[in-house]
């Protein structure tokens, strides 16, 4: 069976469990929080003329604070939540789209990611088509056509990381799925095996789409979703956590002479900016992850502004970082990360971390989530309280209605 039809049949057969629905609610609130946090970001003004799903996805992703599906290395909710809301859908539509995105992205594999593709976009466009198609009430056959119609937009590359293009291409993927579903609803024809051909061209492994993976009784999103505690690339969460794990032994940053970081090579793949000069670049820099954790202790939004990235002490610490990567690594949390700090007096402090806070096997606790939502805006906890899929679109429309023209 064509991949598109197999995934469409899975999506239509999905019966969400209580655990699935709990994940959907967490994803809704997390995505709303990080989108509201960016309401005054220049991206909000830049995208004001885009369709809602594209704008909400781009604004929701620009701070890089949204959740991540580790097996697929894809930011699932920032595509699937905006599409669901723009289409007037609910939990079941989100879960169907998220499940397709997780399965398709996992089958694309780590090699697809290390080849330079941005899996959030490649897996995101066809998945967005599924969520939109189900919200429109399309049949499995028409849903498969919608996925095929999204193939021309199933792109996005990692060289965009650290620029506006990263969040914009996520918005484009969300819109591509909605556009494809509307065309399929209007009767547009496509060959569902176009997704199979695309899948092979971008290095996917169809063995990843096993009968077990397509079992409607399986969890909607296998492996769960990782929640970010710091507003930067997920590959930086563990190095930051390792520095913070020094706790009481964390030295005065002014006394730090050198920092050695040891981690599997694969975990460094998206960290392409070694000497960042902007806040966006700083979100994709291992060296800056160490610097900001030493300086700011709990890196937040203020740690990833242009001014913060250009701090003289941050630049000094960036230069003090030495990276030793061990061979291999198959995923952003492969192995563990060790940080060794040496001061000018010769004191040495070290910490090793395998899982950062917020990882599926180390979930963020209520206090960490509450702190995250508060960081997203003093009014955000109250705005999210009781918010459902039905009223979330109006919440976004109200608070993204007047985008700012300048960087806050």
N, C-alpha and C positions, 0 to 999 in steps of 0.2 A: 504494500500500500504506500502511496505517496506520503512523504513526511507531513505535508500540510494537512492531508486528510486524516492521518493518524492523530495528529495533535488536535485538530478540530473535533474529532470524535471524542478524544479524551476530555476536552474542555466542556463539551455539551453534556458528557456523562458525569461530570464532577458533582458530588454531593458533599459540600463542606461539612467538616466536623466542628465540634466546639473549639478545638485547638486551632483549626484553620481560621475560624471567625475571630478568635482572640488575636491571632497574628494580623489579620486584616485591620482590626481596630487599632492595634499598636502602629501599624504602618501608616494608617490614615493620619493619626495624630502626629507622628514623627515627621511625616512629609509636610503637613500643614505648618508645623512649628518652624521647620527650616525654610519654608517658602515665605512665611511671614517675617522671619528674621532678615530676609533679603528685600523687603518691600521698598526700602529706600536705596537699594543698590542701583548703580547705573544700568544694570541689566534690565531692571523693571521698566525704565524709560526706553531703553533700546528696543524692547520687544512689545511695546504697547500696541502696535498695529498687527501683531501676529494673532492667529486664532488662539482661543483660550488654552487648549491643551498644549500647544507649542509654547506659549508664554509661561504658563504655570510650570511646565517641565524645566524650561531654561532658568527661570528665576529660582525654582526649587533646588536646582543643581549647582548654581553658581558659587555657593559658599562651600560646596563639597562636604556637607554635613549630613547628607541623606544616607539611608541604609544601603547595605551591600549584601548580595548573595555570593558567598565565597566560592562554592563549587563552579559557578559560571563566571565569576569576577565581573558581575554586572550589577549596576544600581537599578534594582527592579522597581521599587516603589515610585521613584521619581518619574518613571515612564507610565506605569500602570495606574497610579492614583490620579494624575491629571486627566488621563484619557477617560477613566471611569467617571470622574466628576463632570467633565465636559459633556459626556454622553448621557448624563442623568442616570448612571448605573449605581450599583451598590456592591456589597461585600462579595457576592457570588461572581460578579463580572470582574472585579479586581482580582479575585483568587484565580479565576480561569486564565486571565491574561498573565498574572504573575507566575502561575504554574507552567504555562507554555514557555514563557521567557526563561524560567529556571531550567527547564528540560532542554530547550533548544540551545541555550548558552552552555550548559554542561556538556552536551554532545559536541558543540563546537570545540570545547576543550582548552586546556592551558596553552597548547601550541598556537591556537588561533590568537590568543591574547599576546603571547610573546612574539608573534609575527608582526605585531603592531596594530592590530584591529582594536577598536573600542567596542567591547562586547555589549555595553549598554545600548549602543545604537544598532549593531548588527542583529542581535537577538531581540532588541526592543521594538523595531518597526513591525516585524511579523506578529509579535505578541500583542502590540497595540491594536493591530488589525483584529485579533481575536476578541479582545475586550470590547472593542467598538462594535464588532459584528454581533456579539451576543446581546449587547445593549439594544441593538436595532432589531433583535428577534430573528436573525438570519438562521437558515438551516446549516447543518454541518457542511454540506456541499458548498453553499455560498460562502461560508466562513473560510473554507480552504481556498476558494477563489480570491477572497480578500487578502489572505496571506500571500498568495502569489503576486497580487497586484502591489503589495508592499515591497517586493524584492528589489526594485530599482532604487529604493531609498535605504536599503539595509546596509549602510556603510558607516563610516566614522573611524578616525584613526587617532592613535595616541600622540602624534606630534601636535595635536591640538591642546594637549594638557598644559596648563599654565597660561592659557589665553582665553579670550571670550568664546572662541570656537568650540571649546569643550562642552560648555553648557548649551550653546546654541545647537550643536549637532544632536544633543539629546532632545531638545525641543523639536527639531526637524523629524526625528524618529517617531516621536509621539504623534505629530501631525500626519506623517505618512500613513500610519496605521488607521487613523480616523478617516482620512481621505480615501484610502483603499476600501474601507468598509462601506462608506457611502456609495462608492462606485459599484461595488458588488451588489449592494441593495438595489441600485438602479438598473442592474442587469448586465453590467460589464463582465465580459468573459476573460478567463485566463486559464493557462494550463497549470494545474496544481503542482506538476512535477518541475516547474520552474524553480520552486524552492529546493528541490533535490539537487538540481544542477548548481544553483548558487551555493548550497551547502558544501558540495564537493569542491567548488572553486575556492572557497575561503578556508578550506582545510578541515571541515567537520568530519567526525567519525560517526557514521550511522549506527555503529554498535552501541553508542551511548543511549539510543532510544530503544531500550529493551522492553519486553512485555511488562517487567516489574515496574519500570519507570512510567509506563503508560497505564498502569492499573488505577482505575478511578478511586480505589479505596486507599491508595497511598497518600501521604501528606500532600497537600496542595503545593507547597513549596518545600521540596526535599532539602534537608539541611538547615532550614530556618534562615533567618536574616540577621546580619550583624548590625548593631546600632553603634553609631560613632559617638564618642565622648568629646572629641576635639574636631574642630571644623577644618579638616584637611584630608588628603588622600588616606585611604585605609592603610596603605603600606607604612604610614608614619605613626599609626596608633600604637604599635608595639614598641618601636624605639622610644617614643615619648613615655610610654608606660614603664619601660625599663629604667629610664632616667629617674622618673618619679618614684620608682621602687626603692631608690636609695634613701628616700624619706629623710630621717634625721641625720643621715650621713651626707646628704647633698651639700656640696661645698659652696662657698661664696663664688659666684661666677667669675669674679675678678681674679680669683686665685687659681683658676683652671688653666693648666698649661697644655694638656693634650687629652683628647677623648678618643678611645679606640672602640669601634663598633664592629662586632663579628656577627654575621648573619648569612643565611644561604643566599646565593646569587639571585635566585629567582624572585626573592621577596623584594628586590630592589628595582624590578623591571619598570614600574611606572614613575620612579623617582629620577626624573631626567634633568632636573635643574640643580646643579651642584653649587653655583654661586648666585642665588636668586637676588634680583633687584626689584621685584614687585611682589605684592602680596599674593597674587595668583601663582607666580612661580614658586613662592615659598611653600605653597601647599603641596608641592611635588619635589621636595628636597630633603633627603635624609640628613644632610649636614644641618639644615635649618631646624629639623625636628629636634635634634640634640640641643642646638643653641637656644631655641625658644623654651624647651623644657627646663633648661638650666636657669634661664632668665626669668621666666614667667611662672614656673612651677606647675600651673594648670593652664596650658595654652588655650585661649579662647579667641573670640573674634578680633580683639585688639591686637593679638599676636600675629595676625595675617593681613595687616594693612601694608600699603607701600612704605609708609613711614617706619613701621616696625621692622620690615625686612631690611631697611637701610640703616638701622641703628648701628653705630660704630661698634658697640660691644657685641652685637649679634654677628656682625661681619668678622670680628676677631675670632669668635667662637666657631663660626663656620670654617674658618681656616685652620682651626685647631683639631678638627675632626679627621680621624684616619679610619678608613673603612677596609675591613678585611672580610671578603666574602668567600664562604666555602662553596665548593662546586655544586651545581644543580639547584634543586628547589623547585617544587611543583605546586605553586600556589603562594598567596601572599602571607600565609601563616605557617609555611613549612618550617620544620625544625624549631629553633628558638633564636632569640636575639640577646646578645651579651654586650653590655656597655661597661667600659673600664675608664674611670676618670682619674687622671693624675694631676695633682696641684703643683704649683711652683715650689712648694716645700717638700715635694716628693711623696706626699700622702697619696695612697691609692684607694679607690672605692670602686666596687663593681656590683652589678646586678644582672641576673639572667631572667628573661621572661618568655613564656611560651604562648600564653593567650592574653591579649589586652582586655580590659573591661569592655563589655558590650558584645564580645564574641558570642556566637550561639551557645557554646559550651561554658561560657562565663557571662551570663546575661547581666546587663546593667541593672543595678538595684533601684528601688523606687527613689531614693535620694539622688542618685546620679541622673535619673531621667528628669526628676523635678528641677535639678540644677540646669540641665540642658535646656529645658523649656523656658526657664526663667532667663537664661542667657539669650534666648532668641527674642526676648522683648518682655518688659515688665508686665505687659497686658496679655501675653500669650497664654499663660496657664489658665486665666479666667476665660479667654476666648475659646480655648479647647475644651473646657469643662462642659460635658454633655453634647459636644458637637458630633453629629452623625453624618453619614454619607448624604443624607437628604439636604441638610443645611450647609454643608461644607462649601458648595459652589458659591453660595451667596456671601459666605465669609470671605472667600478669596476675592470676589468681585468688589466687595466693599473696601477691603484693605489694600488692594493693588490698583485702586481706581485712579489715583493721582500720583503717578511715579515721580520721583525726584529727578532733577536734571543734573545734579552734581554728586560727587562721591561724598558720603557722610563723613 
